[in-house]
Amino acid sequence: RTVYNLLFHPLQPFPGPWYCKVSRFWYCFQLARGNLYHEVKRLHDIYGEAVRIAPNELSYNSAEAWSSIYGCGSLFPKDPILYGPVLEGAETLIDAEGNDYTPQKRALALAFTRRSLLTKEDILSSYIDHAIGELTTQVKTKDVVDMIPLFGNALLDLSCKLTVDRDLGAINPHGKPHSTLDLLDQAMKWIYIPVTARRLPRVISYPLETAQRLLVAKGLLHLGKVGPLVLERVEQGGSATDLVSYMNRYQKEDKASKVQLINNATIFINAGTETSTTLLCGAIYYILSNPQVLSKLTEEIRGAVTNIRDLNLDLINSMSYLKACVNESMRIYPPVPGTLTRLTPKGGAYICGNYVPQDTVVGVSHWATYHNAANFKYPEEFRPERWIDIENVQYAGDRRHALQPFSYGPRKCIASELPSMTSTLFLTRLFWEFDMELDPASRGWANQKGYMGPYKRPLLVKLKPRTV
């Protein structure tokens, strides 16, 4: 098999190191260490836009690969190894395909239009107000605050409220992470590894898959108090305007549909918490690490907002530098740094001008794409200006359409507007209310391992209430 994979496999023409071509073990080893997305980027730096990172898998780092693999014209099914099943009992919006996927997406699409989300502005503001109030209490007795519990607790409560119209009371003045956040961190790590191990020989993958099923049953579905909260809301029914109410409109009256609704609600709470927390942490770290960016952003926010009671999403939408900082944060520190893989369809397909045989695992690596100098000038530097000053000769060659942090095409995350909206509102409040400085202990914070998302260390920040 080794000789075949190396010399006679249909993917033999594609470049890559020999140890990736002969076996999946290198891939799984790097994943288990939390280094996979960094290593994939390193291979792209050596071999170019298409790299064979496993016997039957190709990774891409070009802007054009998004439309080839994920676009409306492509028929690439989701990779069943990565996607299915996420939770047992019924297919969710994540792992469903075709007739199972479309009704679920239709049920939720209306909930995530910008118009619909703008009706939730008061809810967003109220939870951010609460979090800022508790942060103000903390800084009275602390010189340095870890921002991760602050963001995580607030976004957990907010995600619960938007999904099931109730929260966990996670926001607290002590800076302690809610127990659910600890479970979520572990789930993001220990569930992804067994999923990927499905590609290994059965003698290795079977015990890991068994462990995964136990983790899912104990972890994701009943994560802390989230599971009971979802169950309570589903049993209640009614006509609230949370996500469950949207899903209920298209649900059949059977057990499988009820399980599907519960699973989807649970996933939205967990994913909404994790992605937005990652986005906010990355933004805070990089803004505070770049004094000129910090000064310019603070000036824009405090110049636009004279009275905090006047702050709203329409006003925030006019802050071009703030939006540029969020875009640049998603580029340099993406919420999902790895690859959302697909399978090439029957008969194969052309990707970036080259034929790829059917049933090949393919995907665009977020990290490798966003840190590729062919897509972005100075890819390792935090430069929000690239999203504003498009006439600047420095960034004239930037392929801004390469940034697709929530994927691309008809299966793009339907909630992609929400993290950006929440993050800009949260950042505006923070930089309006506080003078902030990165604690020396958190220098180099972004140099992290990662699994489904970056494995975040404490993000320590010195805060001082602003004198208005």
N, C-alpha and C positions, 0 to 999 in steps of 0.2 A: 504493500500500500504506500509506503514511503517513497519508493521509486516512482510509482504511478503519479502521486501528488506532485512530485518534484519535476518530472520530465514529460508526462503524458496527459496530465489533467487539462480540461478545456480552458482553465484559467492560467495555464502555463505562460502565455505571452505577457501577462501583467506583472509589473515589477514588485519586488518585495523581498525581505530576507528569507533565506532558505528555511529557517526554523519556523516561520509562519506558514510557509507553503506545505510543510510535511505534517503538521499537527496543530490542534487547537490548544495544546497545553500552555504554550507561551501566552496566548490570549487570556486564558483563565487564570494563570499565575499573576499576570499584571493586574487583572481585575481584582483578584483577592487582596492584592497589596494596596489597592486604591490608586494605582498609577496608570491605568489603561489609557485614559484620554490624553495624558501627557505623552505616553509612549507612542500612541497613534500619531500625534502631532509631530513627534521626532521622526517617525518613519516618512511622513509626508515631506518633511524638510529634505530628506535624503532622496526619495524616489519620485516625488512629483504629485500631480493631482489625483491619480488613481493608484492605490496601493493594495496589494493582496496581503491582508492581515491575518488570514486563516485559510485553510485549504479551500473553503467554499465561500469566502467573504471578501468583498472589495470595499474599501473606504475611499470617500471622495472629499476634497477640500475646496472645490471651486463653486462659484456663484451659479454657474450654468447647470450644475448637477441637481440643484433643487427642482427645477422644472422637469428635468428628465425623469427623475425618480418619483417625485411627490406631486407633480403638476396634474391639472385636470385631464390632460390628454393621456396620461400614463395609467396603466392598469396593474400596477404593482401591488399585490396584496400585502397586508401586514405580515411581518415575520412571526409565524406561530410560536417559535421558541421564545421570543422576547415578550410577546403580547398575551399569550393565552395559556390557561385562563388566569386573570389577575385575582379574581375572587371566585369561589366555587358557588354553584347553584344557578347562575344565569349570566349570560354575557353582558358586559358593561360597555359603556361608550368607548372605553379604551381598547378592548379586545374584540368587539363585535365587527362583523363585516356585512356588506350587502343589505339584505332585507332586515337583518337584526340591527344594523347600525343606523340606517336612515330614519326610522321612526324616533329613535332616541335623540338623534341630533335635531330633528324637527321640533321635538318637544322642548328642547332647551335653547334653540337658536333665538327665540324671541326674548328670552330672559337676559341674553348677553348683547343685545343691540346697544349702541351708545345711548339711544333715547331711554331705553329701559334702565340702564345703569345710572343715568343721571337722576332718575327718580329715587335712587338709593343714596343720594348724596348726604342726606341728613343722617342716615345710618352710618355711613363711612365717617362722617365728621364726629359723630357722637362717640364712637369707639376710639378714634384718634384723640379727641379731647380728653377722654378718660385716661388713656395711656400717657399723654403729656402731663396731666395732673399728677399721676402717680410718679412720673419721672421727676417732676418738680419737688415732690416730697423726698425722693431718694437723694437728690443732690444737696439737700440741706444737711445731710449727715455723711455723705460720701464724696470724696474727691474724684473718684473714678467709677464709672458705671459700665457694666457689660451690656451692650446694646442687643445682643441676641435674645435673651429672655424678654426684653421689652417688646421687640418686634414680634417674636414668636407668640407671646401671650395675647397681644392685641389682635394679631391676624388670625389666631385660632378662634377667639371669641367672635371676630367679625365674620369669618368663614362659616361658623356655626349659625350665626344670626341670619346671614344671607341664604343659607341652605335650608335650615329647619326652623327659623324664626325664634330661636332661643340660643343662649350661650352657656358656657361652662364657668363663667366667673373667673377666668384665668388671669385677667389683669389684676396686679397686686402691687402694693408700694414697697415690697421687700426685694424686688429684683430676682425672685426665684422663678425658674421655669416651671410651668404646669407639668404634672406627671405625664400627660399625654404627649408633650413635646419630646420627652426622653424616649418614650416608646416609638415615636415617629422616627427619630434619629436612628434608632436601632433597626427599625423595619426597613428604612431606605437602604441600609447596608446589607443586612442579612437575608433579605428577600431577593435582591438582585443577583447575588452570587449563585444560589441554587438554580435560579432561572437560566442563567448562562451555562451552568454546568449540564443542562439538558443536552448540550451538543457533545458532551464527552461520552465515552463508553458507558453502557448501562450499569456496569458494576460500580462505577463512580457516581453516576448521576442519580441513581435510584435513592440511596440514603439521603442525598442532599435535597431531592425533590420531596421526600417524605418530611424532612425537617421544615422545608418551606411551607408545606400544607399546614403543619402545626403552627408555624409562625403566623400564617395568614389567619387561621381560625382564631388564634389567641390575640393576634396583634392588630392587623389592619381593620378587620371588620368590627372588632370590639376594642378599638384603640382607646385605652383609658376609659373615659365616660362618653366618648363620641357615639359608639354603637347604641347604647341605651337611649341616648338623646334622639338619634335617628329613628329608632323603633317607636319611641313615644310619639314623635311627630307623624309618622306614617299611619299609626293606629288612629290618631286624632282626626285625620282627614281635614275637611274644611276648605275655605277659599282664601287663604292668606296669599301674599305675593312673594313667598320664598321660592326656592328652586323646586322643592317638593311639589308645590302647587302646580308649577308648569309641567313637571313630569307626570303628575296625576292625570292631566287632561288627555294624555295619549296612552295611558296604561290600560291593559285588559284586566278584567276581574279574575285573575288566576294567581296561583301561588308563585309561579315563575316570574310573573311581572312584578309582583310585590318584592321578591328577592332582588330582582334587577333594580328596582327603585331604591331599595335600601343600599345596595352595593354602590350605585352611582352617587347617591348622596354622601356616603362615607368617603368615596374617592375624591369628590369635589372639596370636602372639608380638608382632607389631608393634603391634597395637591395645592389647594389655594393657600394654605398656611405655609407650606414648604417653599413654593416658588416665589411668593411675595417676600418672605423673610430673606431668602437668598438675594433677591434683587436689592432690597433695602440695605442689607449688610454690605454688599459689594459697592453700592453707591456711596455709602458713608465712608467706607475705608478709602476708596480712591479719591473722593473729594477732599477728605482731610489730609491725604498724603500729597496733595498738590496745592500748595498755598495760593498760587495764582487763580486756580479754579475755584477754591474756597472763597477768595475775596470777590471774584466776579459774580459767583452765584449768590452770595450773601447780599451783595449790592443790588442785584436784580430783584431778589425777593423782598428786601426791606424797602426798596424804592417803589415797588408795585403795591405793597400792602401797607397802608398807613394805619389801619385799624383792623385788628385780627377778626373782628366781627364781620368785616366786609369780605373775608376770604371765601371764595367759592371756586368751583371747577372751571367756570368760564374765565375767571381772572387768571387762574393757574394756566389755562390753555394759551394765554397770551405770553407766557414766560418762555421764550425760545431757548434760553441757555439752560434752564431747568430741564426741559424736555431733551435737550442735547446731552446733558449729563446722564439722564436715565438711559438713553439709547447707547451711549458709550459704556455705561455700566453693564448693560446686557451683552455688549460685544466682548468686553475684556474679561467679564466674570459671569458667563451665562448661567441661568438657573438650571439648565440641563446641559452639561458640558459634553456628554457622550453622543451616541448615535441612535436614532429611532429607525431601526432597520426595516427593510422591505425585502420581498423576494421578486426576482425578475419573472415575468409571466411566461406562459407556454409559448414556445417559439423563440424565446429570448427577446432582447431589446437593445437599442443603441443608447448608450449613455456617454455624453460628451464626445460624440462622433465615433465611438468604438463599440463593436458588438460584444454583448455579454450574454452567455448562454442562459437558458431558463433555469429556474430554481437556484440561482445564485443569490446569496445574502448580500444586499447592497445598502448603502446609506451615506448621508453627509455627516461628517463629524463636526459638531458645533465648535468645539474648541479648536480643532485644526483649521477650520475655515475662517474663524474670526481672528486667529493669530497668524494668518497667512499674509505675508507682505505683498503677495500678488493681488490680494483683495483690499488690504488696508495699509496705507503708509504708516510707518512706525507702529506696528501692531502690538508691541509690548508696552506702549505708552498710552496713558489716559489723556485723550485729546478730544474733548467735546466739540471743539471748533469744527471738526470734520463733518458734523451733522448740520452746521449752520452756514459756514462760509464755503459753499460749494464752488464758488468761482476762484477760490484760493488755489494757486498753482500747486501748492504742496499736496492737496487732497484731490486734485483733478482726476487722478487715476483710481481713486477709491471706488470699489464696487459695492455701493451701499446696499444694493438688493441682496448681497450675500448674507446680510444679517436677517435671520429668520428664527428668533429665539423660541417661538412657539410652533415651529414647523411651518409647512407650506402646503398650499393646495386645498382640496376639498376636505381633507382630514386634519387640517390645521386646528389647534386648540380653539374651541369656540369661545373660551373665556379669556382670550389673550388681552382684551382691552382692560380687564379688571385689575391685574397687577400693576400696569402702568398708571392707571387712574389712582389707585390706592397709594402707590409709591410717591407720586408727585405731591399728593395732598399731605402725606406724612412728612416728606422732606421739607416742604414749605413751612409746616408748623415748627419743625425742629430748628431750622435755620432762622426763623423769625423769632422764636422764643429764647434760643440759647446761643452763646458763644461756645464753640466746640474745638477741641484739639485732640488729635490721636495720641494715646498714651504710648510712650516708648516701648512698652512691653508688647504692643501689637504691631510693631513694624514688621513687615514681611508677612502679615497675616494671610494674604491671598495665596501664599505658597502652600497649598493644601492637597491632601489626597481627596479622592471622590469616588462615589459609586453611582447611584441614580442622580445625585446632586453632589455638590462640594460638601466635604465633611468639615463643618465650620468649628473653628476654635473660638474661645472667648474673644470678643471684639471690644477692647477696653478704650473708653473715650473719657476725656476730661470735659465736664460741662459746667458752665456758669450761666445762671439766668441773665438774660440781657437786660440792661437798664434802659428803659424807654423814656 
